[in-house]
Amino acid sequence: MISSDLTRDIKVSIKTAMGQLNYVLEQVDDEQQAENILLQFKAVRAILDKATFELLDDVYRKAMAEKISAAHQNCHGNCGDEDNIERLRRLFPEFSLEDVPQKLKEAEEVEIRLKKYLSEKNLDTPHS
């Protein structure tokens, strides 16, 4: 879930980028503005990159940390995914933000297998 603060920040970023792109649209026919248009494109890219990274960090990275923590707490050395859980736990601080969505999918797959294992053994399901 996206926090209300992040939602507000993303909306501001999008509106700012749209304003800059509208300026570019108005100036694109003027050959004298080529350098300024290039600067506006760079500024828009920077705004969108920042918003993207904030979203990845706030939403995906937190979800990833929660899943790894829950799996680590609930796999007591015999769930079949010990190596995957330990690998995700150790590497988590080093994941680039671009890699987090894929690693989150891996953590979700581990969580599903862990829940199945615990259910088959009549043990409690993982804490989220």
C-alpha positions in Angstrom: 0.0 0.0 0.0 1.3 3.4 -0.9 1.4 5.8 2.0 -0.6 9.1 1.8 2.7 11.1 2.0 4.2 9.2 -0.9 1.0 9.4 -2.9 1.0 13.2 -2.4 4.7 13.4 -3.4 4.2 11.3 -6.5 1.2 13.4 -7.6 3.3 16.6 -7.2 6.2 15.0 -9.2 3.8 13.9 -12.0 2.2 17.4 -12.2 5.6 19.0 -12.3 6.8 16.7 -15.0 3.6 17.3 -17.0 4.1 21.1 -16.7 7.7 20.7 -18.0 6.5 18.5 -20.9 3.7 20.9 -21.8 6.4 23.7 -22.0 8.5 21.4 -24.2 5.4 20.8 -26.4 4.9 24.5 -26.8 8.6 25.2 -27.6 9.5 22.2 -29.8 9.0 24.1 -33.1 11.4 26.8 -32.1 14.9 25.8 -33.1 16.4 28.3 -30.7 14.9 26.3 -27.8 16.7 23.0 -28.5 19.1 23.4 -25.6 16.4 24.4 -23.2 14.2 21.5 -24.4 17.0 19.1 -23.7 17.4 20.5 -20.2 13.6 20.1 -19.6 13.8 16.5 -20.8 16.6 15.8 -18.3 14.7 17.5 -15.5 11.6 15.4 -16.3 13.7 12.2 -16.4 15.2 13.1 -13.0 11.7 13.8 -11.5 10.3 10.5 -12.8 13.4 8.5 -11.7 13.2 10.0 -8.2 9.4 9.2 -7.9 10.1 5.6 -9.2 12.9 5.0 -6.6 10.7 6.4 -3.8 7.9 4.1 -4.8 10.2 1.1 -5.0 11.9 1.9 -1.7 8.7 2.7 0.2 6.4 0.0 -1.1 8.4 -2.9 -2.5 11.4 -2.7 -0.2 9.3 -2.7 2.9 7.1 -5.6 1.7 10.3 -7.5 0.8 11.7 -6.9 4.3 8.5 -8.0 5.9 8.3 -11.3 3.9 12.0 -12.1 4.5 11.5 -11.5 8.2 8.4 -13.6 8.5 9.9 -16.5 6.5 13.1 -16.3 8.7 11.0 -16.4 11.9 8.8 -19.3 10.7 11.3 -21.6 9.1 13.1 -23.3 12.0 15.6 -25.1 9.9 13.5 -27.8 8.3 11.1 -26.2 6.0 12.9 -26.9 2.7 13.6 -23.2 1.9 16.3 -22.5 4.5 18.9 -21.7 1.9 16.6 -19.4 -0.1 15.5 -17.6 3.0 19.0 -17.1 4.3 20.2 -16.0 0.8 17.4 -13.4 0.6 18.1 -12.2 4.2 21.8 -11.8 3.6 21.6 -10.1 0.2 18.6 -7.9 1.1 20.7 -4.8 1.9 22.6 -5.1 -1.4 19.6 -5.4 -3.7 19.4 -2.6 -6.1 16.0 -0.9 -6.1 15.4 -2.2 -9.7 15.9 -5.8 -8.5 13.5 -5.5 -5.5 10.2 -6.4 -7.4 11.7 -9.6 -8.8 13.2 -10.5 -5.4 9.9 -9.8 -3.8 8.3 -12.4 -6.1 10.9 -14.9 -5.0 10.1 -14.1 -1.3 6.4 -14.5 -2.0 7.1 -17.9 -3.6 9.1 -19.0 -0.5 6.2 -17.7 1.7 3.7 -19.9 -0.3 5.9 -23.0 0.0 6.4 -22.3 3.7 2.7 -22.0 4.4 2.1 -25.2 2.6 4.9 -27.0 4.6 3.5 -25.7 7.9 0.0 -26.6 6.9 1.1 -30.2 6.0 2.9 -30.5 9.4 -0.2 -29.0 11.2 1.9 -26.1 12.5 1.0 -22.5 12.7 1.0 -20.5 9.5 3.6 -17.7 9.1 3.2 -14.4 10.9 3.0 -11.6 8.4 
